[in-house]
Amino acid sequence: MASFIIISSRLKDILHGIELFNDADFFSAHDFFEELWFESDNDDRLFLQGMVQVSVGCYHLISGNYKGALSQLTKSKEKLRKYPPIYCGIDLKKLINQIELLVDEITRFNFEKKKRLSLNNIPVIQIVQ
């Protein structure tokens, strides 16, 4: 007997962006989430803007723009905190925790003036069924 996963319509709408993000194609993920953000209703606007900002923040990070990464990631977590721990099929609690760890790492990096920042703590968006 085959098993089927039921995907909510909201998750279905953003699944491609999640795949882009998790494949570290942050620029394309940003574009995808931004397009959804422009078309969204009031309930999802801050959520989608937060997804745009986490994508842009990670893009800045891999490009070596740590100040830009810190700014966008901080803005992202503040917006995403306004939503329930599970939203649109995403484990936002885990994503926010990962963003906070990355923000802390970038802040320590800037303070300690290390030559290279580890990219091991880039968030992964987890889907919850």
C-alpha positions as CSV (number, residue, x, y, z in Angstrom):
1,M,0.0,0.0,0.0
2,A,1.4,3.4,-1.0
3,S,1.6,6.1,1.6
4,F,0.9,9.7,0.7
5,I,2.1,12.8,2.4
6,I,-0.5,15.5,2.6
7,I,1.0,18.9,1.9
8,S,-0.9,22.0,3.0
9,S,-1.6,24.5,0.3
10,R,0.6,27.1,2.1
11,L,3.5,24.7,2.2
12,K,3.0,23.7,-1.4
13,D,3.2,27.4,-2.3
14,I,6.6,27.9,-0.6
15,L,8.1,24.4,-1.1
16,H,10.3,25.5,-4.0
17,G,11.8,28.3,-2.0
18,I,12.6,25.9,0.8
19,E,14.3,23.6,-1.6
20,L,16.3,26.5,-3.1
21,F,17.3,27.6,0.4
22,N,18.3,24.1,1.6
23,D,20.4,23.7,-1.6
24,A,22.3,26.9,-0.6
25,D,20.9,28.8,-3.6
26,F,20.1,31.7,-1.3
27,F,19.9,34.3,-4.1
28,S,17.2,32.3,-5.9
29,A,15.4,31.5,-2.7
30,H,15.4,35.2,-1.9
31,D,13.9,36.0,-5.4
32,F,11.2,33.2,-4.9
33,F,10.2,34.3,-1.4
34,E,10.2,38.0,-2.5
35,E,7.8,37.3,-5.3
36,L,5.4,35.5,-2.9
37,W,5.8,38.4,-0.4
38,F,4.7,40.9,-3.1
39,E,1.6,38.9,-3.8
40,S,0.8,37.9,-0.2
41,D,-2.1,38.9,2.0
42,N,-1.6,40.6,5.4
43,D,-1.5,37.3,7.4
44,D,1.7,36.1,5.6
45,R,3.5,39.3,4.7
46,L,5.8,39.4,7.7
47,F,6.5,35.7,7.5
48,L,7.5,35.9,3.9
49,Q,9.5,39.0,4.5
50,G,11.3,37.1,7.2
51,M,12.0,34.3,4.7
52,V,13.3,36.8,2.2
53,Q,15.6,38.3,4.9
54,V,17.0,34.9,6.1
55,S,17.8,34.1,2.5
56,V,19.5,37.4,1.9
57,G,21.3,37.1,5.2
58,C,22.7,33.7,4.2
59,Y,23.6,35.0,0.8
60,H,25.6,37.9,2.4
61,L,27.2,35.4,4.7
62,I,28.6,33.1,2.0
63,S,29.7,36.3,0.1
64,G,31.7,37.5,3.1
65,N,29.5,40.5,3.9
66,Y,29.2,39.7,7.6
67,K,27.7,43.1,8.5
68,G,24.9,42.6,5.9
69,A,24.4,39.0,7.1
70,L,24.1,40.1,10.7
71,S,21.6,42.8,9.8
72,Q,19.3,40.7,7.7
73,L,19.4,37.6,10.0
74,T,18.5,39.8,13.0
75,K,15.6,41.3,11.1
76,S,14.5,37.9,9.9
77,K,14.3,36.3,13.4
78,E,12.3,39.3,14.8
79,K,9.7,38.9,12.1
80,L,9.5,35.1,12.3
81,R,9.1,35.2,16.1
82,K,5.7,36.8,15.5
83,Y,4.4,33.4,14.1
84,P,3.6,30.1,15.8
85,P,6.4,27.6,16.3
86,I,5.1,25.6,13.3
87,Y,3.8,27.8,10.5
88,C,3.1,26.9,6.8
89,G,4.6,23.5,7.5
90,I,7.9,24.9,8.7
91,D,9.5,24.3,12.1
92,L,9.9,28.0,12.8
93,K,11.1,27.4,16.3
94,K,14.0,25.4,15.1
95,L,14.7,27.9,12.3
96,I,14.7,30.8,14.7
97,N,17.1,28.9,17.0
98,Q,19.4,28.2,14.1
99,I,19.3,31.9,13.1
100,E,20.1,32.9,16.7
101,L,23.1,30.6,16.8
102,L,24.4,32.0,13.6
103,V,23.8,35.6,14.7
104,D,25.8,34.8,17.9
105,E,28.6,33.2,15.8
106,I,28.8,36.2,13.5
107,T,28.8,38.6,16.5
108,R,31.7,36.7,18.1
109,F,33.5,36.5,14.8
110,N,33.3,40.3,14.4
111,F,34.4,40.8,18.0
112,E,37.3,38.4,17.9
113,K,38.3,39.5,14.4
114,K,39.0,36.0,13.1
115,K,40.1,35.8,9.5
116,R,37.5,33.3,8.3
117,L,34.0,32.5,9.6
118,S,32.9,28.9,9.7
119,L,29.9,28.3,7.5
120,N,28.8,25.2,9.4
121,N,25.9,26.9,11.2
122,I,23.9,28.0,8.2
123,P,20.2,27.1,8.9
124,V,18.3,24.3,7.2
125,I,14.6,24.8,6.9
126,Q,12.8,21.8,8.4
127,I,9.4,20.8,7.1
128,V,7.0,19.4,9.7
129,Q,4.0,17.2,8.7
